[in-house]
């Protein structure tokens, strides 16, 4: 007998996995769906990877190698204005695992976590796999998809709510939360004694706004868990390396549970991660500069052809309103792929309030984006 748990069967059937398979099999498809940089890992990092290729066959400590944790502490103090020590850091297989571990250690069955909606498609499944109740916080286009603290106040429950997830810069909307809004969220967290899970995977990919870590605000050391990743900033998705910084007691619990998930982040990736944190800013600036040009182009074209698109302040996604053409984003995306071989992600992948939108990644070459926009324009006219 083959039995699949109800927990697994109730998970959403993610479109992104299917799109990746399709684009690998059919090279004529232009994919605007991928959520990873199209750049190669920076040359100094590649060179450093080769240095350790023959000497990384042993486990590292479950919480992360000491030398990497020390490098992370320097980084978050300088870049994020967060003061911590080695016991406040756990290194994981990407920030997604860190979010899962934090949820497992901070919340019990039937307790609540507030989740922005639309938001990164990994949050809801991570919460639901642990039988924790997600409470959606609707992000509205007329508010530039920024969390409204008043909405948090309306639904927060002092007995059941244990955490609030925020994502800045945001996937899929590109919103960068303003400091005054972060301050209001911080006050709510303190008043209600809840955690703020702050996903900052795109922290370095910002354009017109200043990025602020909520963990840097006064009095938030006991309330904020900051999640960061090497994947986007350093184009290191395949290295599977991320980390969390937070209250010592919670980080210790996450480290203990880490032994029963992946044991430890890859030794090679951790050794290379130290070098990545020393990477000259010019490499990141060059990458972000290219993203900026692509962003300006795709947003302009989207609006010209009738798909209202707010200019994102961070990350590398355009989140476009398709309601003048189709009320169902999954149908729109399927028709677009079938008729024009352009792949986009339907907004419902990011939650119920993503309906009526599509996400287009501009982490692909500008020539492909240009051709995709031309095909999309013809599709809309027909």
N, C-alpha and C positions, 0 to 999 in steps of 0.2 A: 504493500500500500504506500502511495505517495501522498503525504499530507503537507499542505502549506498553511501557515498560521493566518488567522483572520487579520492580524496586525499587518502582515506583509501584503495581503490581498487588497487591503483598503488604501495602500499607498497610491498616489497618483502615478499614472503611466507617463513618464516624462518624455516630451517630444525631442529634447536636445540629443539624447542618446541615439534616437532613430535618425536625426539629421546628420550627426557625425558619421554614422554608418553609410548613409546615402551619399554624402559628399565624397567619401573615400571611394565608393564604388563607381560613382558617375562624376567624372572630372569636368563635365560641361555645366554642372551646377555651380552657381556663385553663392557661397554661403555668407550671409550676414548674421549667422546664428551663433557662431563660436564665441565663448566667453573667455578667451585667452589671447595674450599678445601674439601678433604675427611676427614679431621680431625674434631674432636669435638671442640666446643668452649672451650677455656682454662678454667680449673677448677675454678680459682678465679672469672672469669666472670660469670660462671654458678651460683656460690654461691651468687654473688652479685645480679643476676637477681631474685633469690628467695626472696631476702630481700625486693624488691619493688613490688612483684607480686600483693599485695593487696592494693597498694597505688599509682596507676598510671592511674586512670580512668579519669583524666582531661586533657584538652588541654594544650600544652606548647605554648610559644610565637611563631609566624610564623617564625621568624628569628632564633630560637633556644634558648634553656635555657641559661641564662647568665653564670651559673657555667660550663656548657659544653663548651661554646665559650671561656671562660677564659682558660680552660684546653687545648683547641685546639691551642690557641695563644702560650702557653708555648711549646707545642709539635712542632709547625712549626718553632718556633724560634730556638729550640734546634736541631731538626732533619733536617730541610729544610733551615735554615738560612734566613728565611723570617720574617721580622718585620711588625707587623700589630696591629690593635686594634679591639675591639669588633664590630665596625661598618664595618669592612672589612670581616666579616664572616657571612655566612648564612648556617644553618644546614638543610639538606634535606633528603628525603626518598631514600637513596643511591645516589651515584655520578651521575647516569644516569639522575635522575630528575634535578640535578644541571646543567648538560650540557644542558638539554632542556630549563631550565629557562634562562640560560645565552644567548642561541641562540635567544630565544623569545625577550629578552630585549636589545640585542646588534645589532640585524640585522632586517631590514625591508624586506618586500616582494621584491623579485628579486635581492636583494643584494647577495654577494658571500662569501662563507666560503671555505677555502682550506682544503681538507680532505685527509690524507694519504690513500693509497690504495695498498695492502690490509690493512685493519684496523678493529678495533672492530665493529661488525655488528650493533651496536646501533647508530652510528653517522649519517649515511645517512638517515635513517627513521626520526630521530629527526629533521634534517635539512629540509627534504622534507615535513614533516607534517606542517611546518611553511611557506611553499612556498618560502624558501630561496634556492638559487642555489649552489649546491656543485661543487667544482672544484677538480677533483681527482689529487693527487700527486703520481705518480707511485713509489713504493718502489721496488728496484731491488735486486735479490738474489746475484749478483756479488758485491753489495755494502753492503752485510749483512742486507738488508732490512732497512737501515738507510735513513732518509730523506736527500735529497741532496739540500742544500740551493740554488744552481744554478737553480734547477728546479722551486723553488718558484719564483725566480727573473724573470724567463721566462714568467710566466702566471699571476703574480699578477697585479691587475688593481687598480690604485690609486683612481678611482671613485667608483668602485663597491665592491672591496674586503674589508671586515670589520674584518675578523678573520682568523687565521690559527690554526687548531687543530693539536696538537702533542700528542703522547701517548708513555710514557717511564716509566718503561719497557712496552713493547708492547704486546698486544693481536692482532693477533695470532703469531707473529714471534719471540717474546722474545728479540727483540733488545733493548738495553739500549743506548740512544743517548749520544754521547760523549760531554764533556763540550765545546770543541772548535766549534762543530757544533751548539750547543745551542747558543753560542755567536754570530754566524753568523745569526741564525734565529732571535735573539734579535735585531741585527742591522737592519735587514730587517723590523721588526715590528715597530721600532722607525722611520725609514726613511719614511715608508709608513703610519704611524699613524694607525696601526691596532692592534687588540687584538691577543694575543696568548692564546688559550684555552689548558691548559696543564693537560691532564688526567694522574694522578699518582696513580691509584688504586693499582698497584703492587709494589709500591715504596720500600717496605721492603723485597720483594722476589727477591733478586739479588745474583749473584754468583761470577763472575770474573771481573766485572767492578764496578767502583764507580758511584753511582747514584747521579745526581745533579738536583735540582729543578731550572727551568729557572727563576722562580720568585725571586730567590736569587741574580740574576745578577744585577749589578749596572744599575740604570735608568729604571728598568722594572716594578716598582710599579704601574704605570698608564696603563700598557699594558698587564699584565699577569693575567689571572684567573686560579688559581690552584684548581683542583678537586681531592679530596681524599676520601677514603672509608674505612669503618671498615670491609668490607666483606672479603677481602683476607688476610690482615695482622692478623686479630684476629679470622678468621673463623666464621664470624658473618653475613653471607649472609642473613639469614632469619630475622635478626633484622631490615633490610632496613634502614641503617644509613650511611650518607655521608655528605660532606660539600664542600663549595667553599670559597676560599679566593681571594679577588680581590679589584679593585678600589671601593671606598665607594659609589660613585654615582650608579654604576652598581649593586653592592650588595644590595643597598636600593631598586632599581627597581625589582631585583629578589625576594626580600623579599615580596614586594607588590603583585607580581604575584603569589607567593607561596600560598597566601590566596585562590586563585582560582584554584589551582591544588590539593594539598593534605592538605592544611591549615597549617599543621605542621608535622614534623617527629614524630614518636611515642614517647610518654613520657617515657615509660619504656625503650626503646632503648637509648634515650638520657641520662637517669640516669645511665644506664649500660655503656654507652660510656665513661663516666667520669672515671669509674673504668678501662675500657679497656686501656685508655691512660696511666694508671699507671702500666700496666702489666709489669712484669719483662722481660727483654730482652731475658732471657734464654728460655722462651716458644717459642718466635719467632725464635730464633736461632736453636732450636731443630727441628722445623717444616721445616725451610729452609734447614737444613742439610739433612733431609730425601728427600726433593725435589731434592737436588743436586745429591744424589745417583741414584734416579730414572731417572733424566735427563741424567746422564752419561750412564746409561744402555740403555735407549730407543734410544738415538742418535747413540750409537755404533751399536745396532742391526739394526736400520733402514738403516744405511749406508752399513752394511754387506749384507743385503738382496737386495740391489740395489736401495733404495730410498734415494737420496741425501738429507741430513739433516744438516743444519748449527747448531752448538751448541748454544742454546739460552743463553744469559747473564742474563736474568731475566724472571719473570712470571713462568708459569708451562705448557708450550706448546712446542711441536715439530712441526715445519712447514716443511713438507716433499715434495720433488719434485717427482711426479709420472709420468712424461711425457714419460719415457721410456716404460711405460706399458699402459697408457691410456691418451689421450689428454683431456678427459672430467672428471673433478673431481667429479661431481655429479653422473655420471654413475659408476665410480670406487667405490665410497662410497656405492652406492646402491647395486652393485654386491657383495662387501665385506660383507655387512650386511646380504644379502640374503644367501650367500654361507657359511659364516663362523661365523655369529652372532657376529661380531666385529663392533662396531659403531664408526665412525670417522666423522669429519665435512669436507665437501667439501670446497675447497678454495674459490669458488665463493660466499660463504656466506659472505666473507669479502671484496668483491668488484671484479670488472672485472679483475684486475691484480692478483687476487688470483687463477685464472684458472690454472690448471696443478699442484695444490698442495692439500694436505690434512692437517688438523690440528688434532694432537693427544694430548690430555691432559694427563699429568702424575700426575694429582691430583687424583690418585687412587692407590690401594695397589700394591706393587711390584709383588706379585704373579699373580695378574690379568694382569698386564702389560706383564709379562713373557709369560703367556698363549696367550695373544692377539698377541704378536710378533710371536709366533710359528704358530698360525693360519694364520697370515698375510704372513709369509714365504711360507707356503704350497699353499696359494691362488696365490701368485705370480708365483710359480713354475708351477702351473697348467694352 
